[in-house]
Amino acid sequence: MAKIKKPRKQKTARQLIIIDNDALFRKIINARDVICQKTGRPDRLQVAHFWSRGRLRTRWDLDNAVLLGAGVLPYVTATVTAL
């Protein structure tokens, strides 16, 4: 018996604004930092937040984000969470 897939819900206007702001914020952080702030490598870069992105008050704060390599991000996340 095959499963019936439910149609995906359309994103709300608020969700679309958040997605657009995240993309713009990512471009700003990439232009500011250019390389991984821990290792200095220029590849596989991701934006890392000190405070969770769930807090809209600090989500797009430039002091709350840094550019890190994909391999460094899990290490930093685990280290900060353990403190």
LUMBA-987733 format. One record per atom (N, C-alpha, C, O, CB): residue number from 1; x, y, z. Coordinates in nm, 4 decimals. Glycine has a CB too. Layout:
REM residues N
{NUM, {X, Y, Z}}
...
END
This chain:
REM residues 83
{1, {0.0838, -0.1169, 0.0000}}
{1, {0.0000, 0.0000, 0.0000}}
{1, {0.0894, 0.1247, 0.0000}}
{1, {0.1728, 0.1404, 0.0892}}
{1, {-0.0960, -0.0010, 0.1218}}
{2, {0.0734, 0.2112, -0.0967}}
{2, {0.1551, 0.3314, -0.1104}}
{2, {0.1030, 0.4420, -0.0189}}
{2, {-0.0175, 0.4580, 0.0004}}
{2, {0.1569, 0.3793, -0.2568}}
{3, {0.1976, 0.5176, 0.0365}}
{3, {0.1602, 0.6308, 0.1197}}
{3, {0.1180, 0.7474, 0.0321}}
{3, {0.1746, 0.7714, -0.0745}}
{3, {0.2761, 0.6716, 0.2118}}
{4, {0.0196, 0.8174, 0.0784}}
{4, {-0.0263, 0.9359, 0.0066}}
{4, {0.0463, 1.0562, 0.0650}}
{4, {0.0407, 1.0815, 0.1853}}
{4, {-0.1823, 0.9530, 0.0166}}
{5, {0.1148, 1.1303, -0.0226}}
{5, {0.1882, 1.2477, 0.0234}}
{5, {0.0933, 1.3654, 0.0395}}
{5, {0.0092, 1.3916, -0.0465}}
{5, {0.3017, 1.2831, -0.0745}}
{6, {0.1082, 1.4355, 0.1508}}
{6, {0.0298, 1.5552, 0.1746}}
{6, {0.0928, 1.6706, 0.0978}}
{6, {0.2153, 1.6789, 0.0891}}
{6, {0.0208, 1.5870, 0.3263}}
{7, {0.0127, 1.7585, 0.0429}}
{7, {0.0708, 1.8756, -0.0251}}
{7, {0.1380, 1.9665, 0.0780}}
{7, {0.0908, 1.9808, 0.1908}}
{7, {-0.0388, 1.9546, -0.1043}}
{8, {0.2491, 2.0273, 0.0364}}
{8, {0.3196, 2.1171, 0.1278}}
{8, {0.2394, 2.2446, 0.1489}}
{8, {0.1757, 2.2964, 0.0571}}
{8, {0.4600, 2.1505, 0.0741}}
{9, {0.2444, 2.2932, 0.2713}}
{9, {0.1756, 2.4179, 0.3021}}
{9, {0.2555, 2.5343, 0.2435}}
{9, {0.3785, 2.5310, 0.2388}}
{9, {0.1569, 2.4350, 0.4560}}
{10, {0.1844, 2.6352, 0.1997}}
{10, {0.2509, 2.7550, 0.1501}}
{10, {0.3090, 2.8313, 0.2678}}
{10, {0.2522, 2.8321, 0.3770}}
{10, {0.1530, 2.8442, 0.0694}}
{11, {0.4234, 2.8957, 0.2444}}
{11, {0.4847, 2.9753, 0.3493}}
{11, {0.4045, 3.1037, 0.3696}}
{11, {0.3507, 3.1617, 0.2753}}
{11, {0.6320, 3.0074, 0.3150}}
{12, {0.3984, 3.1456, 0.4948}}
{12, {0.3278, 3.2696, 0.5265}}
{12, {0.4139, 3.3891, 0.4866}}
{12, {0.5324, 3.3739, 0.4570}}
{12, {0.2922, 3.2759, 0.6776}}
{13, {0.3547, 3.5057, 0.4859}}
{13, {0.4293, 3.6273, 0.4526}}
{13, {0.5427, 3.6490, 0.5522}}
{13, {0.6517, 3.6915, 0.5141}}
{13, {0.3355, 3.7500, 0.4507}}
{14, {0.5175, 3.6204, 0.6778}}
{14, {0.6207, 3.6359, 0.7808}}
{14, {0.7382, 3.5418, 0.7552}}
{14, {0.8538, 3.5824, 0.7673}}
{14, {0.5616, 3.6096, 0.9203}}
{15, {0.7096, 3.4175, 0.7203}}
{15, {0.8160, 3.3208, 0.6913}}
{15, {0.8987, 3.3640, 0.5707}}
{15, {1.0208, 3.3480, 0.5702}}
{15, {0.7566, 3.1818, 0.6668}}
{16, {0.8337, 3.4180, 0.4694}}
{16, {0.9051, 3.4641, 0.3505}}
{16, {0.9951, 3.5830, 0.3810}}
{16, {1.1045, 3.5935, 0.3256}}
{16, {0.8064, 3.5010, 0.2411}}
{17, {0.9502, 3.6729, 0.4689}}
{17, {1.0329, 3.7866, 0.5099}}
{17, {1.1557, 3.7377, 0.5850}}
{17, {1.2660, 3.7871, 0.5618}}
{17, {0.9521, 3.8846, 0.5975}}
{18, {1.1382, 3.6416, 0.6744}}
{18, {1.2505, 3.5863, 0.7508}}
{18, {1.3505, 3.5205, 0.6563}}
{18, {1.4711, 3.5386, 0.6731}}
{18, {1.2006, 3.4841, 0.8560}}
{19, {1.3037, 3.4451, 0.5581}}
{19, {1.3928, 3.3795, 0.4620}}
{19, {1.4725, 3.4834, 0.3829}}
{19, {1.5930, 3.4677, 0.3636}}
{19, {1.3119, 3.2895, 0.3657}}
{20, {1.4053, 3.5896, 0.3371}}
{20, {1.4737, 3.6955, 0.2630}}
{20, {1.5765, 3.7675, 0.3495}}
{20, {1.6872, 3.7959, 0.3036}}
{20, {1.3725, 3.7956, 0.2090}}
{21, {1.5408, 3.7971, 0.4741}}
{21, {1.6344, 3.8635, 0.5654}}
{21, {1.7539, 3.7744, 0.5964}}
{21, {1.8664, 3.8234, 0.6061}}
{21, {1.5636, 3.9027, 0.6952}}
{22, {1.7312, 3.6444, 0.6122}}
{22, {1.8421, 3.5510, 0.6367}}
{22, {1.9402, 3.5501, 0.5203}}
{22, {2.0615, 3.5486, 0.5411}}
{22, {1.7886, 3.4093, 0.6608}}
{23, {1.8880, 3.5510, 0.3971}}
{23, {1.9746, 3.5509, 0.2787}}
{23, {2.0575, 3.6789, 0.2723}}
{23, {2.1770, 3.6736, 0.2435}}
{23, {1.8907, 3.5357, 0.1502}}
{24, {1.9958, 3.7926, 0.2986}}
{24, {2.0673, 3.9194, 0.2977}}
{24, {2.1715, 3.9235, 0.4091}}
{24, {2.2841, 3.9683, 0.3875}}
{24, {1.9692, 4.0361, 0.3123}}
{25, {2.1342, 3.8768, 0.5279}}
{25, {2.2272, 3.8743, 0.6413}}
{25, {2.3478, 3.7856, 0.6107}}
{25, {2.4610, 3.8202, 0.6445}}
{25, {2.1558, 3.8246, 0.7684}}
{26, {2.3233, 3.6716, 0.5468}}
{26, {2.4312, 3.5798, 0.5089}}
{26, {2.5296, 3.6486, 0.4143}}
{26, {2.6508, 3.6327, 0.4283}}
{26, {2.3735, 3.4527, 0.4427}}
{27, {2.4776, 3.7250, 0.3180}}
{27, {2.5642, 3.7970, 0.2246}}
{27, {2.6473, 3.9032, 0.2962}}
{27, {2.7650, 3.9213, 0.2649}}
{27, {2.4806, 3.8618, 0.1140}}
{28, {2.5875, 3.9727, 0.3912}}
{28, {2.6592, 4.0759, 0.4668}}
{28, {2.7719, 4.0138, 0.5489}}
{28, {2.8837, 4.0655, 0.5491}}
{28, {2.5621, 4.1528, 0.5592}}
{29, {2.7441, 3.9034, 0.6189}}
{29, {2.8467, 3.8376, 0.7009}}
{29, {2.9571, 3.7815, 0.6116}}
{29, {3.0745, 3.7899, 0.6476}}
{29, {2.7842, 3.7245, 0.7872}}
{30, {2.9226, 3.7246, 0.4965}}
{30, {3.0238, 3.6734, 0.4037}}
{30, {3.1133, 3.7862, 0.3531}}
{30, {3.2341, 3.7668, 0.3394}}
{30, {2.9568, 3.6020, 0.2852}}
{31, {3.0572, 3.9022, 0.3254}}
{31, {3.1362, 4.0163, 0.2778}}
{31, {3.2241, 4.0720, 0.3897}}
{31, {3.3355, 4.1180, 0.3645}}
{31, {3.0436, 4.1268, 0.2232}}
{32, {3.1738, 4.0678, 0.5130}}
{32, {3.2502, 4.1219, 0.6261}}
{32, {3.3668, 4.0324, 0.6655}}
{32, {3.4789, 4.0804, 0.6821}}
{32, {3.1593, 4.1417, 0.7456}}
{33, {3.3414, 3.9026, 0.6806}}
{33, {3.4429, 3.8132, 0.7359}}
{33, {3.5301, 3.7456, 0.6304}}
{33, {3.6490, 3.7258, 0.6553}}
{33, {3.3768, 3.7085, 0.8189}}
{34, {3.4778, 3.7102, 0.5162}}
{34, {3.5471, 3.6513, 0.4010}}
{34, {3.6056, 3.5118, 0.4279}}
{34, {3.5913, 3.4235, 0.3434}}
{34, {3.6578, 3.7434, 0.3572}}
{35, {3.6710, 3.4892, 0.5428}}
{35, {3.7326, 3.3596, 0.5745}}
{35, {3.6823, 3.3105, 0.7100}}
{35, {3.6220, 3.3858, 0.7864}}
{35, {3.8880, 3.3704, 0.5748}}
{36, {3.7085, 3.1817, 0.7386}}
{36, {3.6725, 3.1245, 0.8686}}
{36, {3.7452, 3.2015, 0.9787}}
{36, {3.8667, 3.2196, 0.9712}}
{36, {3.7078, 2.9722, 0.8749}}
{37, {3.6744, 3.2457, 1.0779}}
{37, {3.7325, 3.3254, 1.1847}}
{37, {3.8115, 3.2429, 1.2847}}
{37, {3.8806, 3.2988, 1.3698}}
{37, {3.6250, 3.4001, 1.2559}}
{38, {3.8025, 3.1115, 1.2759}}
{38, {3.8811, 3.0254, 1.3652}}
{38, {4.0046, 2.9698, 1.2954}}
{38, {4.1137, 2.9716, 1.3522}}
{38, {3.7951, 2.9103, 1.4172}}
{39, {3.9885, 2.9204, 1.1727}}
{39, {4.0996, 2.8542, 1.1042}}
{39, {4.1640, 2.9382, 0.9954}}
{39, {4.2778, 2.9115, 0.9567}}
{39, {4.0524, 2.7265, 1.0448}}
{40, {4.0935, 3.0396, 0.9449}}
{40, {4.1464, 3.1215, 0.8369}}
{40, {4.1279, 3.0620, 0.6988}}
{40, {4.1777, 3.1175, 0.6009}}
{40, {4.2899, 3.1460, 0.8598}}
{41, {4.0578, 2.9506, 0.6887}}
{41, {4.0353, 2.8865, 0.5584}}
{41, {3.9195, 2.9546, 0.4860}}
{41, {3.8239, 2.9990, 0.5496}}
{41, {4.0063, 2.7349, 0.5757}}
{42, {3.9278, 2.9630, 0.3526}}
{42, {3.8246, 3.0320, 0.2765}}
{42, {3.7158, 2.9417, 0.2182}}
{42, {3.6355, 2.9888, 0.1376}}
{42, {3.8884, 3.1067, 0.1667}}
{43, {3.7103, 2.8151, 0.2555}}
{43, {3.6155, 2.7231, 0.1921}}
{43, {3.5144, 2.6673, 0.2918}}
{43, {3.5391, 2.6648, 0.4124}}
{43, {3.6904, 2.6087, 0.1254}}
{44, {3.3996, 2.6222, 0.2392}}
{44, {3.2914, 2.5603, 0.3167}}
{44, {3.2473, 2.6480, 0.4338}}
{44, {3.2416, 2.6023, 0.5479}}
{44, {3.3357, 2.4238, 0.3687}}
{45, {3.2167, 2.7729, 0.4049}}
{45, {3.1846, 2.8699, 0.5094}}
{45, {3.0355, 2.8724, 0.5411}}
{45, {2.9506, 2.8593, 0.4531}}
{45, {3.2307, 3.0085, 0.4678}}
{46, {3.0067, 2.8898, 0.6706}}
{46, {2.8689, 2.8995, 0.7183}}
{46, {2.8615, 3.0071, 0.8255}}
{46, {2.9583, 3.0308, 0.8978}}
{46, {2.8185, 2.7628, 0.7735}}
{47, {2.7476, 3.0710, 0.8349}}
{47, {2.7267, 3.1721, 0.9375}}
{47, {2.6908, 3.1023, 1.0680}}
{47, {2.6007, 3.0185, 1.0721}}
{47, {2.6156, 3.2729, 0.8954}}
{48, {2.7617, 3.1374, 1.1741}}
{48, {2.7344, 3.0813, 1.3068}}
{48, {2.6839, 3.1932, 1.3977}}
{48, {2.7351, 3.3051, 1.3938}}
{48, {2.8624, 3.0135, 1.3674}}
{49, {2.5844, 3.1627, 1.4786}}
{49, {2.5273, 3.2600, 1.5711}}
{49, {2.5671, 3.2242, 1.7135}}
{49, {2.5711, 3.1069, 1.7504}}
{49, {2.3732, 3.2658, 1.5574}}
{50, {2.5966, 3.3265, 1.7929}}
{50, {2.6275, 3.3045, 1.9342}}
{50, {2.4985, 3.2780, 2.0118}}
{50, {2.4927, 3.1873, 2.0949}}
{50, {2.7031, 3.4265, 1.9938}}
{51, {2.3964, 3.3571, 1.9844}}
{51, {2.2643, 3.3355, 2.0413}}
{51, {2.1781, 3.2726, 1.9338}}
{51, {2.1957, 3.3025, 1.8157}}
{51, {2.2014, 3.4685, 2.0943}}
{52, {2.0878, 3.1887, 1.9708}}
{52, {2.0034, 3.1140, 1.8778}}
{52, {1.9322, 3.2055, 1.7788}}
{52, {1.8952, 3.3183, 1.8115}}
{52, {1.9013, 3.0323, 1.9546}}
{53, {1.9138, 3.1547, 1.6575}}
{53, {1.8407, 3.2304, 1.5559}}
{53, {1.6935, 3.2424, 1.5908}}
{53, {1.6230, 3.3236, 1.5309}}
{53, {1.8562, 3.1649, 1.4194}}
{54, {1.6458, 3.1650, 1.6848}}
{54, {1.5064, 3.1714, 1.7261}}
{54, {1.4709, 3.3024, 1.7955}}
{54, {1.3539, 3.3397, 1.8035}}
{54, {1.4753, 3.0565, 1.8172}}
{55, {1.5727, 3.3717, 1.8455}}
{55, {1.5496, 3.5011, 1.9100}}
{55, {1.5557, 3.6089, 1.8022}}
{55, {1.6646, 3.6497, 1.7618}}
{55, {1.6550, 3.5284, 2.0240}}
{56, {1.4423, 3.6544, 1.7560}}
{56, {1.4394, 3.7505, 1.6463}}
{56, {1.5078, 3.8817, 1.6824}}
{56, {1.5543, 3.9538, 1.5941}}
{56, {1.2968, 3.7773, 1.6050}}
{57, {1.5141, 3.9122, 1.8087}}
{57, {1.5784, 4.0358, 1.8514}}
{57, {1.7276, 4.0363, 1.8171}}
{57, {1.7841, 4.1414, 1.7866}}
{57, {1.5591, 4.0557, 2.0016}}
{58, {1.7901, 3.9212, 1.8219}}
{58, {1.9347, 3.9136, 1.7944}}
{58, {1.9659, 3.8349, 1.6669}}
{58, {2.0831, 3.8179, 1.6334}}
{58, {2.0069, 3.8494, 1.9125}}
{59, {1.8668, 3.7879, 1.5970}}
{59, {1.8884, 3.7011, 1.4808}}
{59, {1.9732, 3.7674, 1.3732}}
{59, {2.0604, 3.7025, 1.3155}}
{59, {1.7555, 3.6597, 1.4217}}
{60, {1.9496, 3.8953, 1.3446}}
{60, {2.0226, 3.9645, 1.2385}}
{60, {2.1181, 4.0693, 1.2945}}
{60, {2.1567, 4.1622, 1.2235}}
{60, {1.9250, 4.0300, 1.1418}}
{61, {2.1562, 4.0551, 1.4208}}
{61, {2.2527, 4.1457, 1.4828}}
{61, {2.3931, 4.1070, 1.4357}}
{61, {2.4324, 3.9910, 1.4484}}
{61, {2.2425, 4.1408, 1.6393}}
{62, {2.4687, 4.2023, 1.3818}}
{62, {2.6022, 4.1732, 1.3287}}
{62, {2.6993, 4.1276, 1.4374}}
{62, {2.7946, 4.0552, 1.4086}}
{62, {2.6581, 4.2959, 1.2587}}
{63, {2.6762, 4.1689, 1.5611}}
{63, {2.7626, 4.1259, 1.6718}}
{63, {2.7301, 3.9838, 1.7181}}
{63, {2.8041, 3.9260, 1.7977}}
{63, {2.7492, 4.2225, 1.7895}}
{64, {2.6202, 3.9276, 1.6687}}
{64, {2.5764, 3.7948, 1.7095}}
{64, {2.6190, 3.6861, 1.6108}}
{64, {2.5864, 3.5692, 1.6316}}
{64, {2.4264, 3.7932, 1.7252}}
{65, {2.6898, 3.7211, 1.5058}}
{65, {2.7215, 3.6228, 1.4023}}
{65, {2.8680, 3.6314, 1.3621}}
{65, {2.9319, 3.7362, 1.3712}}
{65, {2.6320, 3.6433, 1.2798}}
{66, {2.9184, 3.5171, 1.3173}}
{66, {3.0557, 3.5072, 1.2700}}
{66, {3.0595, 3.4008, 1.1611}}
{66, {2.9746, 3.3116, 1.1582}}
{66, {3.1546, 3.4729, 1.3870}}
{67, {3.1565, 3.4096, 1.0725}}
{67, {3.1693, 3.3135, 0.9642}}
{67, {3.2666, 3.2041, 1.0073}}
{67, {3.3802, 3.2326, 1.0455}}
{67, {3.2172, 3.3827, 0.8330}}
{68, {3.2214, 3.0786, 1.0011}}
{68, {3.3050, 2.9642, 1.0395}}
{68, {3.3003, 2.8584, 0.9306}}
{68, {3.2045, 2.8505, 0.8537}}
{68, {3.2588, 2.9044, 1.1750}}
{69, {3.4054, 2.7772, 0.9254}}
{69, {3.4083, 2.6647, 0.8333}}
{69, {3.3102, 2.5576, 0.8792}}
{69, {3.2791, 2.5474, 0.9979}}
{69, {3.5506, 2.6068, 0.8223}}
{70, {3.2618, 2.4777, 0.7842}}
{70, {3.1627, 2.3745, 0.8155}}
{70, {3.2171, 2.2729, 0.9157}}
{70, {3.1398, 2.2200, 0.9956}}
{70, {3.1187, 2.3031, 0.6878}}
{71, {3.3464, 2.2441, 0.9144}}
{71, {3.4047, 2.1492, 1.0081}}
{71, {3.4226, 2.2065, 1.1473}}
{71, {3.4271, 2.1317, 1.2449}}
{71, {3.5363, 2.1019, 0.9567}}
{72, {3.4328, 2.3367, 1.1576}}
{72, {3.4538, 2.4031, 1.2865}}
{72, {3.3216, 2.4251, 1.3586}}
{72, {3.3165, 2.4223, 1.4815}}
{72, {3.5257, 2.5370, 1.2668}}
{73, {3.2167, 2.4467, 1.2842}}
{73, {3.0869, 2.4818, 1.3420}}
{73, {3.0357, 2.3802, 1.4449}}
{73, {2.9940, 2.4218, 1.5530}}
{73, {2.9856, 2.4961, 1.2320}}
{74, {3.0366, 2.2485, 1.4169}}
{74, {2.9896, 2.1537, 1.5197}}
{74, {3.0760, 2.1557, 1.6466}}
{74, {3.0242, 2.1402, 1.7572}}
{74, {2.9875, 2.0122, 1.4623}}
{75, {3.2068, 2.1746, 1.6307}}
{75, {3.2975, 2.1798, 1.7458}}
{75, {3.2649, 2.3009, 1.8331}}
{75, {3.2544, 2.2894, 1.9552}}
{75, {3.4452, 2.1852, 1.6991}}
{76, {3.2492, 2.4161, 1.7697}}
{76, {3.2206, 2.5390, 1.8446}}
{76, {3.0841, 2.5284, 1.9118}}
{76, {3.0690, 2.5685, 2.0272}}
{76, {3.2255, 2.6628, 1.7515}}
{77, {2.9861, 2.4761, 1.8425}}
{77, {2.8520, 2.4608, 1.8978}}
{77, {2.8550, 2.3702, 2.0210}}
{77, {2.7938, 2.4022, 2.1230}}
{77, {2.7560, 2.4039, 1.7916}}
{78, {2.9253, 2.2585, 2.0121}}
{78, {2.9331, 2.1654, 2.1252}}
{78, {3.0087, 2.2265, 2.2425}}
{78, {2.9721, 2.2053, 2.3581}}
{78, {3.0005, 2.0350, 2.0822}}
{79, {3.1126, 2.3011, 2.2135}}
{79, {3.1942, 2.3629, 2.3182}}
{79, {3.1158, 2.4694, 2.3912}}
{79, {3.1178, 2.4740, 2.5142}}
{79, {3.3217, 2.4230, 2.2593}}
{80, {3.0467, 2.5554, 2.3180}}
{80, {2.9696, 2.6630, 2.3780}}
{80, {2.8521, 2.6079, 2.4582}}
{80, {2.8215, 2.6591, 2.5659}}
{80, {2.9198, 2.7590, 2.2703}}
{81, {2.7868, 2.5055, 2.4076}}
{81, {2.6726, 2.4452, 2.4755}}
{81, {2.7158, 2.3798, 2.6071}}
{81, {2.6402, 2.3793, 2.7042}}
{81, {2.6048, 2.3416, 2.3842}}
{82, {2.8369, 2.3251, 2.6099}}
{82, {2.8849, 2.2560, 2.7296}}
{82, {2.9203, 2.3526, 2.8425}}
{82, {2.9267, 2.3117, 2.9584}}
{82, {3.0058, 2.1713, 2.6952}}
{83, {2.9434, 2.4797, 2.8108}}
{83, {2.9827, 2.5762, 2.9139}}
{83, {2.8710, 2.6140, 3.0047}}
{83, {2.8901, 2.6943, 3.0960}}
{83, {3.0370, 2.6986, 2.8519}}
END
